[in-house]
């Protein structure tokens, strides 16, 4: 009694045949904003109208990030955040910039080519939010 065994060979498909993954600007913005919560001495940003803070300092909120994904391979970030006083603004923003480049690349595979950071406020740790009554 001969038994014939048939083996099926699975064809390997190339990357071009499988399709592509597109990462939206909004996805990169959310990943970057979340990554900034991992950096010490950084807080959120106050809402502004005509250059004047209108909602008060909100250090506990996350920073605001705007992203622009180009060619599906690179991203440029525009970040608005606050820094804890008396920390060095230059050192804190450089830490944030390096962390963003690393974490966004880790999560998305995109190379972060530019990170523009605007510091909107300096705040003291644990300072209460002032309100006009």
N, CA, C and O atoms as CSV, one atom per row, in Angstrom:
chain,resi,resn,atom,element,x,y,z
A,1,UNK,N,N,0.823,-1.176,0.000
A,1,UNK,CA,C,0.000,0.000,0.000
A,1,UNK,C,C,0.873,1.248,0.000
A,1,UNK,O,O,1.584,1.517,0.969
A,2,UNK,N,N,0.818,1.992,-1.066
A,2,UNK,CA,C,1.584,3.239,-1.161
A,2,UNK,C,C,0.669,4.412,-0.867
A,2,UNK,O,O,-0.426,4.524,-1.418
A,3,UNK,N,N,1.126,5.260,-0.012
A,3,UNK,CA,C,0.362,6.458,0.310
A,3,UNK,C,C,1.098,7.662,-0.254
A,3,UNK,O,O,2.273,7.881,0.039
A,4,UNK,N,N,0.417,8.412,-1.038
A,4,UNK,CA,C,1.018,9.624,-1.611
A,4,UNK,C,C,0.758,10.794,-0.668
A,4,UNK,O,O,-0.372,11.048,-0.251
A,5,UNK,N,N,1.823,11.484,-0.354
A,5,UNK,CA,C,1.697,12.651,0.523
A,5,UNK,C,C,1.918,13.882,-0.326
A,5,UNK,O,O,2.943,14.025,-0.992
A,6,UNK,N,N,0.965,14.746,-0.292
A,6,UNK,CA,C,1.068,15.984,-1.051
A,6,UNK,C,C,1.336,17.133,-0.096
A,6,UNK,O,O,0.607,17.330,0.876
A,7,UNK,N,N,2.378,17.882,-0.378
A,7,UNK,CA,C,2.715,19.048,0.449
A,7,UNK,C,C,2.426,20.308,-0.352
A,7,UNK,O,O,2.791,20.422,-1.522
A,8,UNK,N,N,1.787,21.215,0.282
A,8,UNK,CA,C,1.537,22.487,-0.390
A,8,UNK,C,C,2.624,23.476,0.017
A,8,UNK,O,O,2.968,23.603,1.192
A,9,UNK,N,N,3.139,24.152,-0.959
A,9,UNK,CA,C,4.184,25.149,-0.718
A,9,UNK,C,C,3.531,26.525,-0.801
A,9,UNK,O,O,2.893,26.879,-1.792
A,10,UNK,N,N,3.710,27.269,0.254
A,10,UNK,CA,C,3.122,28.606,0.318
A,10,UNK,C,C,4.054,29.579,-0.394
A,10,UNK,O,O,5.241,29.678,-0.082
A,11,UNK,N,N,3.492,30.279,-1.339
A,11,UNK,CA,C,4.293,31.255,-2.068
A,11,UNK,C,C,4.526,32.483,-1.205
A,11,UNK,O,O,3.615,32.981,-0.543
A,12,UNK,N,N,5.737,32.950,-1.226
A,12,UNK,CA,C,6.059,34.180,-0.521
A,12,UNK,C,C,5.654,35.351,-1.403
A,12,UNK,O,O,5.980,35.386,-2.590
A,13,UNK,N,N,4.956,36.291,-0.830
A,13,UNK,CA,C,4.570,37.469,-1.589
A,13,UNK,C,C,5.467,38.629,-1.211
A,13,UNK,O,O,5.845,38.787,-0.050
A,14,UNK,N,N,5.799,39.431,-2.192
A,14,UNK,CA,C,6.652,40.594,-1.976
A,14,UNK,C,C,5.885,41.714,-1.308
A,14,UNK,O,O,4.654,41.714,-1.273
A,15,UNK,N,N,6.631,42.666,-0.779
A,15,UNK,CA,C,6.020,43.801,-0.084
A,15,UNK,C,C,5.103,44.587,-1.014
A,15,UNK,O,O,4.066,45.092,-0.581
A,16,UNK,N,N,5.472,44.693,-2.269
A,16,UNK,CA,C,4.654,45.455,-3.220
A,16,UNK,C,C,3.302,44.798,-3.440
A,16,UNK,O,O,2.316,45.489,-3.697
A,17,UNK,N,N,3.240,43.491,-3.345
A,17,UNK,CA,C,1.986,42.782,-3.550
A,17,UNK,C,C,1.096,42.802,-2.313
A,17,UNK,O,O,-0.119,42.637,-2.425
A,18,UNK,N,N,1.688,43.003,-1.129
A,18,UNK,CA,C,0.906,43.002,0.107
A,18,UNK,C,C,0.196,44.326,0.341
A,18,UNK,O,O,-0.810,44.359,1.050
A,19,UNK,N,N,0.686,45.413,-0.231
A,19,UNK,CA,C,0.066,46.704,-0.019
A,19,UNK,C,C,0.965,47.616,0.790
A,19,UNK,O,O,2.157,47.350,0.947
A,20,UNK,N,N,0.394,48.686,1.299
A,20,UNK,CA,C,1.194,49.643,2.062
A,20,UNK,C,C,0.421,50.109,3.287
A,20,UNK,O,O,-0.802,49.992,3.360
A,21,UNK,N,N,1.158,50.631,4.227
A,21,UNK,CA,C,0.555,51.183,5.441
A,21,UNK,C,C,0.718,52.688,5.408
A,21,UNK,O,O,1.819,53.196,5.195
A,22,UNK,N,N,-0.361,53.390,5.614
A,22,UNK,CA,C,-0.320,54.847,5.634
A,22,UNK,C,C,-0.602,55.319,7.049
A,22,UNK,O,O,-1.578,54.903,7.673
A,23,UNK,N,N,0.264,56.195,7.550
A,23,UNK,CA,C,0.098,56.741,8.895
A,23,UNK,C,C,-0.326,58.188,8.758
A,23,UNK,O,O,0.365,58.985,8.123
A,24,UNK,N,N,-1.460,58.532,9.351
A,24,UNK,CA,C,-2.010,59.876,9.202
A,24,UNK,C,C,-1.290,60.888,10.095
A,24,UNK,O,O,-0.614,60.528,11.058
A,25,UNK,N,N,-1.458,62.163,9.744
A,25,UNK,CA,C,-0.903,63.243,10.559
A,25,UNK,C,C,-1.430,63.158,11.982
A,25,UNK,O,O,-0.675,63.312,12.941
A,26,UNK,N,N,-2.714,62.914,12.115
A,26,UNK,CA,C,-3.353,62.868,13.438
A,26,UNK,C,C,-2.778,61.746,14.302
A,26,UNK,O,O,-2.612,61.919,15.509
A,27,UNK,N,N,-2.480,60.624,13.705
A,27,UNK,CA,C,-1.891,59.516,14.448
A,27,UNK,C,C,-0.519,59.899,14.992
A,27,UNK,O,O,-0.209,59.627,16.152
A,28,UNK,N,N,0.295,60.528,14.160
A,28,UNK,CA,C,1.623,60.972,14.596
A,28,UNK,C,C,1.492,62.035,15.685
A,28,UNK,O,O,2.279,62.044,16.631
A,29,UNK,N,N,0.511,62.929,15.566
A,29,UNK,CA,C,0.292,63.958,16.588
A,29,UNK,C,C,-0.025,63.323,17.942
A,29,UNK,O,O,0.512,63.739,18.969
A,30,UNK,N,N,-0.885,62.331,17.936
A,30,UNK,CA,C,-1.256,61.668,19.196
A,30,UNK,C,C,-0.081,60.902,19.806
A,30,UNK,O,O,0.115,60.928,21.021
A,31,UNK,N,N,0.684,60.235,18.979
A,31,UNK,CA,C,1.850,59.502,19.473
A,31,UNK,C,C,2.862,60.474,20.060
A,31,UNK,O,O,3.410,60.223,21.132
A,32,UNK,N,N,3.114,61.577,19.372
A,32,UNK,CA,C,4.086,62.575,19.849
A,32,UNK,C,C,3.616,63.233,21.140
A,32,UNK,O,O,4.416,63.427,22.056
A,33,UNK,N,N,2.341,63.578,21.230
A,33,UNK,CA,C,1.815,64.200,22.458
A,33,UNK,C,C,1.944,63.234,23.631
A,33,UNK,O,O,2.283,63.639,24.742
A,34,UNK,N,N,1.676,61.975,23.382
A,34,UNK,CA,C,1.807,60.967,24.442
A,34,UNK,C,C,3.275,60.779,24.836
A,34,UNK,O,O,3.582,60.619,26.017
A,35,UNK,N,N,4.176,60.798,23.860
A,35,UNK,CA,C,5.606,60.650,24.135
A,35,UNK,C,C,6.124,61.814,24.981
A,35,UNK,O,O,7.027,61.629,25.798
A,36,UNK,N,N,5.569,62.991,24.797
A,36,UNK,CA,C,6.012,64.146,25.583
A,36,UNK,C,C,5.651,64.010,27.058
A,36,UNK,O,O,6.287,64.639,27.903
A,37,UNK,N,N,4.656,63.213,27.379
A,37,UNK,CA,C,4.313,63.008,28.791
A,37,UNK,C,C,5.392,62.206,29.504
A,37,UNK,O,O,5.422,62.164,30.734
A,38,UNK,N,N,6.287,61.563,28.737
A,38,UNK,CA,C,7.384,60.785,29.307
A,38,UNK,C,C,8.605,61.645,29.626
A,38,UNK,O,O,9.552,61.171,30.254
A,39,UNK,N,N,8.584,62.912,29.194
A,39,UNK,CA,C,9.717,63.819,29.401
A,39,UNK,C,C,9.455,64.641,30.659
A,39,UNK,O,O,8.381,65.220,30.821
A,40,UNK,N,N,10.440,64.685,31.540
A,40,UNK,CA,C,10.288,65.446,32.781
A,40,UNK,C,C,10.340,66.946,32.520
A,40,UNK,O,O,10.964,67.407,31.564
A,41,UNK,N,N,9.672,67.695,33.387
A,41,UNK,CA,C,9.711,69.158,33.424
A,41,UNK,C,C,9.000,69.817,32.244
A,41,UNK,O,O,9.302,70.958,31.893
A,42,UNK,N,N,8.057,69.099,31.632
A,42,UNK,CA,C,7.276,69.661,30.532
A,42,UNK,C,C,5.807,69.599,30.900
A,42,UNK,O,O,5.341,68.628,31.496
A,43,UNK,N,N,5.081,70.652,30.536
A,43,UNK,CA,C,3.650,70.688,30.792
A,43,UNK,C,C,2.893,71.070,29.542
A,43,UNK,O,O,3.460,71.200,28.457
A,44,UNK,N,N,1.610,71.243,29.720
A,44,UNK,CA,C,0.738,71.613,28.617
A,44,UNK,C,C,0.855,73.083,28.285
A,44,UNK,O,O,1.734,73.784,28.787
A,45,UNK,N,N,-0.021,73.527,27.453
A,45,UNK,CA,C,0.019,74.900,26.992
A,45,UNK,C,C,-1.328,75.570,27.202
A,45,UNK,O,O,-2.373,74.920,27.162
A,46,UNK,N,N,-1.291,76.840,27.419
A,46,UNK,CA,C,-2.512,77.613,27.608
A,46,UNK,C,C,-3.114,77.948,26.254
A,46,UNK,O,O,-2.393,78.139,25.275
A,47,UNK,N,N,-4.435,78.018,26.204
A,47,UNK,CA,C,-5.083,78.475,24.992
A,47,UNK,C,C,-4.796,79.949,24.797
A,47,UNK,O,O,-4.733,80.705,25.766
A,48,UNK,N,N,-4.622,80.364,23.556
A,48,UNK,CA,C,-4.262,81.758,23.288
A,48,UNK,C,C,-5.166,82.343,22.216
A,48,UNK,O,O,-5.621,81.657,21.300
A,49,UNK,N,N,-5.410,83.657,22.369
A,49,UNK,CA,C,-6.128,84.408,21.358
A,49,UNK,C,C,-5.376,85.713,21.171
A,49,UNK,O,O,-5.204,86.481,22.118
A,50,UNK,N,N,-4.934,85.957,19.965
A,50,UNK,CA,C,-4.136,87.151,19.658
A,50,UNK,C,C,-2.905,87.249,20.550
A,50,UNK,O,O,-2.509,88.341,20.958
A,51,UNK,N,N,-2.301,86.097,20.850
A,51,UNK,CA,C,-1.075,86.071,21.624
A,51,UNK,C,C,-1.257,86.178,23.125
A,51,UNK,O,O,-0.265,86.213,23.853
A,52,UNK,N,N,-2.486,86.233,23.615
A,52,UNK,CA,C,-2.753,86.375,25.045
A,52,UNK,C,C,-3.390,85.083,25.560
A,52,UNK,O,O,-4.336,84.571,24.960
A,53,UNK,N,N,-2.868,84.555,26.678
A,53,UNK,CA,C,-3.435,83.346,27.270
A,53,UNK,C,C,-4.850,83.636,27.730
A,53,UNK,O,O,-5.075,84.578,28.489
A,54,UNK,N,N,-5.814,82.830,27.273
A,54,UNK,CA,C,-7.209,83.072,27.626
A,54,UNK,C,C,-7.790,82.011,28.547
A,54,UNK,O,O,-8.798,82.265,29.208
A,55,UNK,N,N,-7.180,80.823,28.610
A,55,UNK,CA,C,-7.765,79.779,29.450
A,55,UNK,C,C,-6.927,79.496,30.677
A,55,UNK,O,O,-7.236,78.577,31.436
A,56,UNK,N,N,-5.880,80.260,30.885
A,56,UNK,CA,C,-5.017,80.020,32.033
A,56,UNK,C,C,-4.021,78.923,31.755
A,56,UNK,O,O,-4.185,78.128,30.830
A,57,UNK,N,N,-3.003,78.894,32.558
A,57,UNK,CA,C,-1.952,77.889,32.411
A,57,UNK,C,C,-2.508,76.523,32.786
A,57,UNK,O,O,-3.130,76.362,33.837
A,58,UNK,N,N,-2.284,75.558,31.934
A,58,UNK,CA,C,-2.773,74.211,32.196
A,58,UNK,C,C,-1.617,73.235,32.066
A,58,UNK,O,O,-1.541,72.474,31.102
A,59,UNK,N,N,-0.718,73.261,33.040
A,59,UNK,CA,C,0.493,72.452,33.003
A,59,UNK,C,C,0.197,70.958,33.038
A,59,UNK,O,O,0.994,70.157,32.550
A,60,UNK,N,N,-0.945,70.577,33.611
A,60,UNK,CA,C,-1.243,69.149,33.714
A,60,UNK,C,C,-1.718,68.561,32.388
A,60,UNK,O,O,-1.717,67.341,32.221
A,61,UNK,N,N,-2.118,69.397,31.458
A,61,UNK,CA,C,-2.519,68.907,30.139
A,61,UNK,C,C,-1.294,68.548,29.333
A,61,UNK,O,O,-0.185,68.981,29.649
A,62,UNK,N,N,-1.487,67.766,28.302
A,62,UNK,CA,C,-0.356,67.422,27.446
A,62,UNK,C,C,-0.078,68.567,26.482
A,62,UNK,O,O,-0.929,69.420,26.229
A,63,UNK,N,N,1.118,68.556,25.965
A,63,UNK,CA,C,1.527,69.569,25.008
A,63,UNK,C,C,0.721,69.404,23.718
A,63,UNK,O,O,0.151,68.344,23.458
A,64,UNK,N,N,0.685,70.452,22.931
A,64,UNK,CA,C,-0.019,70.400,21.646
A,64,UNK,C,C,0.991,70.121,20.543
A,64,UNK,O,O,2.057,70.734,20.485
A,65,UNK,N,N,0.639,69.191,19.677
A,65,UNK,CA,C,1.547,68.803,18.598
A,65,UNK,C,C,0.783,68.831,17.278
A,65,UNK,O,O,-0.345,68.347,17.184
A,66,UNK,N,N,1.424,69.407,16.264
A,66,UNK,CA,C,0.915,69.359,14.902
A,66,UNK,C,C,1.959,68.620,14.081
A,66,UNK,O,O,3.148,68.929,14.161
A,67,UNK,N,N,1.521,67.645,13.291
A,67,UNK,CA,C,2.449,66.832,12.506
A,67,UNK,C,C,2.137,66.939,11.026
A,67,UNK,O,O,0.991,67.141,10.624
A,68,UNK,N,N,3.177,66.799,10.231
A,68,UNK,CA,C,3.034,66.760,8.770
A,68,UNK,C,C,3.848,65.579,8.270
A,68,UNK,O,O,5.078,65.602,8.307
A,69,UNK,N,N,3.149,64.534,7.797
A,69,UNK,CA,C,3.807,63.348,7.263
A,69,UNK,C,C,4.011,63.558,5.772
A,69,UNK,O,O,3.077,63.914,5.052
A,70,UNK,N,N,5.246,63.334,5.309
A,70,UNK,CA,C,5.574,63.520,3.894
A,70,UNK,C,C,6.091,62.219,3.305
A,70,UNK,O,O,6.914,61.538,3.915
A,71,UNK,N,N,5.617,61.883,2.143
A,71,UNK,CA,C,6.085,60.723,1.382
A,71,UNK,C,C,5.966,59.404,2.140
A,71,UNK,O,O,6.565,58.409,1.732
A,72,UNK,N,N,5.218,59.376,3.216
A,72,UNK,CA,C,5.060,58.155,3.986
A,72,UNK,C,C,6.329,57.676,4.668
A,72,UNK,O,O,6.381,56.556,5.177
A,73,UNK,N,N,7.376,58.537,4.681
A,73,UNK,CA,C,8.641,58.113,5.268
A,73,UNK,C,C,9.201,59.097,6.288
A,73,UNK,O,O,10.033,58.725,7.115
A,74,UNK,N,N,8.754,60.347,6.235
A,74,UNK,CA,C,9.275,61.363,7.148
A,74,UNK,C,C,8.137,62.140,7.781
A,74,UNK,O,O,7.022,62.189,7.262
A,75,UNK,N,N,8.450,62.750,8.922
A,75,UNK,CA,C,7.466,63.584,9.617
A,75,UNK,C,C,8.158,64.825,10.157
A,75,UNK,O,O,9.325,64.786,10.548
A,76,UNK,N,N,7.417,65.923,10.170
A,76,UNK,CA,C,7.878,67.173,10.770
A,76,UNK,C,C,6.868,67.524,11.859
A,76,UNK,O,O,5.660,67.413,11.650
A,77,UNK,N,N,7.365,67.947,13.022
A,77,UNK,CA,C,6.501,68.229,14.161
A,77,UNK,C,C,6.613,69.689,14.578
A,77,UNK,O,O,7.698,70.271,14.559
A,78,UNK,N,N,5.482,70.271,14.954
A,78,UNK,CA,C,5.421,71.601,15.532
A,78,UNK,C,C,4.801,71.414,16.919
A,78,UNK,O,O,3.661,70.964,17.034
A,79,UNK,N,N,5.552,71.761,17.970
A,79,UNK,CA,C,5.152,71.462,19.346
A,79,UNK,C,C,4.997,72.749,20.142
A,79,UNK,O,O,5.814,73.663,20.031
A,80,UNK,N,N,3.937,72.811,20.949
A,80,UNK,CA,C,3.713,73.926,21.886
A,80,UNK,C,C,3.603,73.315,23.273
A,80,UNK,O,O,2.780,72.431,23.511
A,81,UNK,N,N,4.452,73.801,24.200
A,81,UNK,CA,C,4.487,73.230,25.538
A,81,UNK,C,C,4.931,74.283,26.543
A,81,UNK,O,O,5.309,75.394,26.171
A,82,UNK,N,N,4.881,73.920,27.823
A,82,UNK,CA,C,5.396,74.782,28.879
A,82,UNK,C,C,6.523,74.038,29.586
A,82,UNK,O,O,6.615,72.812,29.519
A,83,UNK,N,N,7.373,74.796,30.261
A,83,UNK,CA,C,8.533,74.236,30.949
A,83,UNK,C,C,8.451,74.612,32.420
A,83,UNK,O,O,8.060,75.729,32.760
A,84,UNK,N,N,8.820,73.677,33.295
A,84,UNK,CA,C,8.830,73.929,34.739
A,84,UNK,C,C,9.982,74.872,35.075
A,84,UNK,O,O,11.134,74.606,34.731
A,85,UNK,N,N,9.664,75.969,35.747
A,85,UNK,CA,C,10.668,76.930,36.194
A,85,UNK,C,C,11.284,76.413,37.479
A,85,UNK,O,O,10.524,75.933,38.319
A,86,UNK,N,N,12.545,76.461,37.706
A,86,UNK,CA,C,13.630,77.184,37.036
A,86,UNK,C,C,14.472,76.308,36.117
A,86,UNK,O,O,15.658,76.589,35.948
A,87,UNK,N,N,13.922,75.280,35.528
A,87,UNK,CA,C,14.667,74.408,34.621
A,87,UNK,C,C,15.136,75.178,33.389
A,87,UNK,O,O,14.496,76.139,32.962
A,88,UNK,N,N,16.251,74.748,32.831
A,88,UNK,CA,C,16.788,75.358,31.619
A,88,UNK,C,C,15.852,75.051,30.448
A,88,UNK,O,O,15.568,73.891,30.148
A,89,UNK,N,N,15.387,76.097,29.807
A,89,UNK,CA,C,14.504,75.922,28.657
A,89,UNK,C,C,15.258,75.209,27.534
A,89,UNK,O,O,14.711,74.316,26.887
A,90,UNK,N,N,16.502,75.597,27.305
A,90,UNK,CA,C,17.291,74.992,26.226
A,90,UNK,C,C,17.503,73.495,26.453
A,90,UNK,O,O,17.308,72.699,25.535
A,91,UNK,N,N,17.897,73.107,27.662
A,91,UNK,CA,C,18.130,71.687,27.938
A,91,UNK,C,C,16.833,70.887,27.893
A,91,UNK,O,O,16.805,69.773,27.369
A,92,UNK,N,N,15.777,71.446,28.433
A,92,UNK,CA,C,14.491,70.745,28.468
A,92,UNK,C,C,13.943,70.533,27.064
A,92,UNK,O,O,13.446,69.452,26.747
A,93,UNK,N,N,14.031,71.556,26.223
A,93,UNK,CA,C,13.519,71.409,24.856
A,93,UNK,C,C,14.398,70.476,24.022
A,93,UNK,O,O,13.886,69.767,23.156
A,94,UNK,N,N,15.701,70.463,24.265
A,94,UNK,CA,C,16.573,69.516,23.558
A,94,UNK,C,C,16.258,68.080,23.969
A,94,UNK,O,O,16.255,67.177,23.132
A,95,UNK,N,N,15.991,67.872,25.264
A,95,UNK,CA,C,15.579,66.546,25.736
A,95,UNK,C,C,14.276,66.125,25.057
A,95,UNK,O,O,14.140,64.989,24.603
A,96,UNK,N,N,13.327,67.051,24.994
A,96,UNK,CA,C,12.035,66.765,24.367
A,96,UNK,C,C,12.213,66.455,22.884
A,96,UNK,O,O,11.601,65.519,22.369
A,97,UNK,N,N,13.036,67.225,22.201
A,97,UNK,CA,C,13.275,67.022,20.771
A,97,UNK,C,C,13.874,65.628,20.502
A,97,UNK,O,O,13.402,64.904,19.625
A,98,UNK,N,N,14.899,65.271,21.251
A,98,UNK,CA,C,15.544,63.966,21.063
A,98,UNK,C,C,14.576,62.822,21.385
A,98,UNK,O,O,14.543,61.812,20.683
A,99,UNK,N,N,13.791,62.993,22.451
A,99,UNK,CA,C,12.833,61.961,22.853
A,99,UNK,C,C,11.758,61.786,21.768
A,99,UNK,O,O,11.389,60.659,21.435
A,100,UNK,N,N,11.265,62.890,21.227
A,100,UNK,CA,C,10.249,62.815,20.179
A,100,UNK,C,C,10.785,62.104,18.938
A,100,UNK,O,O,10.106,61.251,18.366
A,101,UNK,N,N,11.988,62.451,18.527
A,101,UNK,CA,C,12.555,61.820,17.340
A,101,UNK,C,C,12.681,60.314,17.533
A,101,UNK,O,O,12.378,59.543,16.623
A,102,UNK,N,N,13.122,59.899,18.700
A,102,UNK,CA,C,13.309,58.478,18.982
A,102,UNK,C,C,11.973,57.742,19.094
A,102,UNK,O,O,11.788,56.698,18.469
A,103,UNK,N,N,11.048,58.277,19.883
A,103,UNK,CA,C,9.790,57.558,20.146
A,103,UNK,C,C,8.868,57.505,18.924
A,103,UNK,O,O,8.249,56.474,18.661
A,104,UNK,N,N,8.776,58.598,18.185
A,104,UNK,CA,C,7.932,58.583,16.984
A,104,UNK,C,C,8.500,57.590,15.972
A,104,UNK,O,O,7.742,56.859,15.334
A,105,UNK,N,N,9.811,57.555,15.819
A,105,UNK,CA,C,10.434,56.585,14.909
A,105,UNK,C,C,10.179,55.156,15.390
A,105,UNK,O,O,9.897,54.273,14.580
A,106,UNK,N,N,10.275,54.923,16.704
A,106,UNK,CA,C,10.027,53.589,17.252
A,106,UNK,C,C,8.605,53.112,16.965
A,106,UNK,O,O,8.401,51.963,16.573
A,107,UNK,N,N,7.627,53.990,17.159
A,107,UNK,CA,C,6.222,53.594,17.013
A,107,UNK,C,C,5.749,53.554,15.568
A,107,UNK,O,O,4.909,52.724,15.219
A,108,UNK,N,N,6.275,54.439,14.719
A,108,UNK,CA,C,5.734,54.565,13.369
A,108,UNK,C,C,6.679,54.136,12.260
A,108,UNK,O,O,6.237,53.813,11.157
A,109,UNK,N,N,7.966,54.130,12.539
A,109,UNK,CA,C,8.939,53.849,11.492
A,109,UNK,C,C,9.270,55.076,10.659
A,109,UNK,O,O,10.063,54.993,9.721
A,110,UNK,N,N,8.670,56.219,10.991
A,110,UNK,CA,C,8.932,57.459,10.261
A,110,UNK,C,C,10.180,58.140,10.817
A,110,UNK,O,O,10.410,58.125,12.026
A,111,UNK,N,N,10.967,58.723,9.957
A,111,UNK,CA,C,12.105,59.526,10.387
A,111,UNK,C,C,11.592,60.939,10.671
A,111,UNK,O,O,10.982,61.564,9.803
A,112,UNK,N,N,11.834,61.433,11.862
A,112,UNK,CA,C,11.404,62.788,12.221
A,112,UNK,C,C,12.518,63.735,11.797
A,112,UNK,O,O,13.597,63.750,12.390
A,113,UNK,N,N,12.244,64.518,10.773
A,113,UNK,CA,C,13.270,65.376,10.188
A,113,UNK,C,C,13.348,66.748,10.831
A,113,UNK,O,O,14.382,67.412,10.765
A,114,UNK,N,N,12.249,67.175,11.457
A,114,UNK,CA,C,12.226,68.510,12.067
A,114,UNK,C,C,11.276,68.514,13.252
A,114,UNK,O,O,10.173,67.971,13.187
A,115,UNK,N,N,11.728,69.141,14.349
A,115,UNK,CA,C,10.877,69.332,15.524
A,115,UNK,C,C,11.014,70.801,15.941
A,115,UNK,O,O,12.029,71.195,16.515
A,116,UNK,N,N,9.991,71.604,15.652
A,116,UNK,CA,C,9.968,73.002,16.074
A,116,UNK,C,C,9.218,73.077,17.394
A,116,UNK,O,O,8.088,72.599,17.495
A,117,UNK,N,N,9.843,73.679,18.415
A,117,UNK,CA,C,9.228,73.756,19.735
A,117,UNK,C,C,9.028,75.211,20.115
A,117,UNK,O,O,9.953,76.021,20.048
A,118,UNK,N,N,7.798,75.532,20.516
A,118,UNK,CA,C,7.466,76.856,21.043
A,118,UNK,C,C,7.124,76.690,22.510
A,118,UNK,O,O,6.209,75.943,22.858
A,119,UNK,N,N,7.856,77.386,23.377
A,119,UNK,CA,C,7.570,77.353,24.804
A,119,UNK,C,C,6.588,78.485,25.078
A,119,UNK,O,O,6.910,79.659,24.896
A,120,UNK,N,N,5.393,78.120,25.514
A,120,UNK,CA,C,4.330,79.110,25.714
A,120,UNK,C,C,4.290,79.671,27.121
A,120,UNK,O,O,3.711,80.733,27.349
A,121,UNK,N,N,4.905,78.963,28.080
A,121,UNK,CA,C,4.854,79.436,29.470
A,121,UNK,C,C,5.925,78.749,30.299
A,121,UNK,O,O,6.388,77.657,29.969
A,122,UNK,N,N,6.303,79.406,31.372
A,122,UNK,CA,C,7.125,78.805,32.416
A,122,UNK,C,C,6.219,78.688,33.626
A,122,UNK,O,O,5.519,79.644,33.960
A,123,UNK,N,N,6.213,77.551,34.287
A,123,UNK,CA,C,5.351,77.406,35.457
A,123,UNK,C,C,6.127,76.742,36.580
A,123,UNK,O,O,7.089,76.014,36.336
A,124,UNK,N,N,5.714,76.991,37.789
A,124,UNK,CA,C,6.343,76.372,38.943
A,124,UNK,C,C,5.614,75.077,39.249
A,124,UNK,O,O,4.401,74.994,39.062
A,125,UNK,N,N,6.330,74.069,39.715
A,125,UNK,CA,C,5.656,72.805,40.013
A,125,UNK,C,C,4.651,72.992,41.140
A,125,UNK,O,O,4.962,73.596,42.167
A,126,UNK,N,N,3.463,72.480,40.948
A,126,UNK,CA,C,2.439,72.558,41.983
A,126,UNK,C,C,1.804,73.921,42.138
A,126,UNK,O,O,1.091,74.158,43.113
A,127,UNK,N,N,2.046,74.838,41.188
A,127,UNK,CA,C,1.439,76.155,41.323
A,127,UNK,C,C,-0.049,76.081,40.989
A,127,UNK,O,O,-0.434,75.448,40.006
A,128,UNK,N,N,-0.869,76.715,41.788
A,128,UNK,CA,C,-2.298,76.674,41.499
A,128,UNK,C,C,-2.634,77.517,40.280
A,128,UNK,O,O,-1.965,78.506,39.983
A,129,UNK,N,N,-3.677,77.110,39.586
A,129,UNK,CA,C,-4.129,77.856,38.440
A,129,UNK,C,C,-4.910,79.078,38.933
A,129,UNK,O,O,-5.818,78.963,39.757
A,130,UNK,N,N,-4.540,80.240,38.416
A,130,UNK,CA,C,-5.231,81.469,38.821
A,130,UNK,C,C,-6.469,81.655,37.990
A,130,UNK,O,O,-6.478,81.372,36.792
A,131,UNK,N,N,-7.512,82.131,38.625
A,131,UNK,CA,C,-8.765,82.391,37.910
A,131,UNK,C,C,-9.260,83.779,38.259
A,131,UNK,O,O,-9.147,84.239,39.395
A,132,UNK,N,N,-9.802,84.421,37.267
A,132,UNK,CA,C,-10.409,85.732,37.481
A,132,UNK,C,C,-11.863,85.511,37.842
A,132,UNK,O,O,-12.577,84.769,37.167
A,133,UNK,N,N,-12.304,86.172,38.929
A,133,UNK,CA,C,-13.692,85.977,39.336
A,133,UNK,C,C,-14.472,87.254,39.187
A,133,UNK,O,O,-15.666,87.286,39.482
